[in-house]
């Protein structure tokens, strides 16, 4: 694939205080999101349907449903964390911003390539309207690419942190509270590429309403951490209070029967349920904040022999790399499981026929393979010219197949 498969924001490289400080809790949040993503997709794609009557699978599917919210929230949190801590550099045009926009553009390209209905260019130009409509459905990659590109443009336009954050807060309110109304609206008069980003009429899995709310929430939390030398120390208790509030208040309001929207899709668009899901995502980040805070207090990361500290440093570096290369892992594991226009996937070979043990083995093997891939990709990128050769070779090869296939 291309360089767009790298993470949206690599995140700062160092762990110690200062503007370059890495937020360990954020790294761990992204790592957990990747783990749940790979394991959950293996089970939902390959596990025998006979397990569906078992209670544990219903709990599993509930937890797996938080993969996308965690993924989007972590993308917004990483974007905001790196942007706020170097605000001037990230709101001034230069090579860094150009790389960001190229990354967002490639996310769009890769997202649509994954859903291509055919490989041959001659077939693509003669698709019927229904097939094109299906092709243009918005998935995670397109969603992240568009939402972060728009946010970056917004930051460039306003150039003031407080104004930017105020607008992000307004956008958060609009996409969350407006979701039931937008999903009920007829957007068929709009071009399909635009309508697909508004609601699920075209079959989009992750339109901006309400899913962008998780991304915006991540940015708002990142703003609170913008000047902290140790974000987990400063934010652990405030995040805990916010998490409890977001659990309690929506549930309490929902039980009063207050429902201003009338009939709507509760599980996809309801603001009460959105805030409940956001509370669960914040709970994971909060838990990691307290773990990091406790580890610092007990000096767990600094004590021990030189070899032990080296191993711990290597492990944390690997955690960061997995989080940083989460979008690469997203693309590759989906192609492995579901296939693409280039090849069929494991799902095609096995169907939904695996036992719990077999699915668990595949999930574990695939996850460790993705960790190895992330590390290899991360190291390969250090050799710039080799990485460019790989990029353009992949692009050229794919273009050749499009032009020559029938």
Buried (B, 14 or more C-beta within 10 A) or exposed (E): BBBBBBBBBBBBEEBEEEEEBBBBBBBBBBBBBBBBBBBBBBBBBBBBEEBEEEEEBEEBEEEBBBBBBBBBBBBBBBBBBBBBBBBEEBBEEEEEBEEBBEBBEBBBBBBBBBBBEBBBEEBBEEBEEEBBBBBBBBBBBBBBBBBBBBBBEBBBEBEEBEEBBEBBBEBBEBBBBBBBBBBBBEBEEEEBBEBBBBBBBBEBBBBBBBBBBBBBBBBBBBBBBBEBEBBBBBBBEEBBEBBBEBBEBBBEBBEEEEBEBEEBBEEBBBBBBBBBBBBBBBBBBBBBBBBBBEBBEEEEBEEEEEEEEEEBEEEBBBBBBBBBBBBBBBBBBBBBBBBBBEEEBBBEEBEBEBEBEBBBEBBEEBBEBBBEBBBEBBEEBEEEEEBEEBBEEEBEEBEEBBEEBE
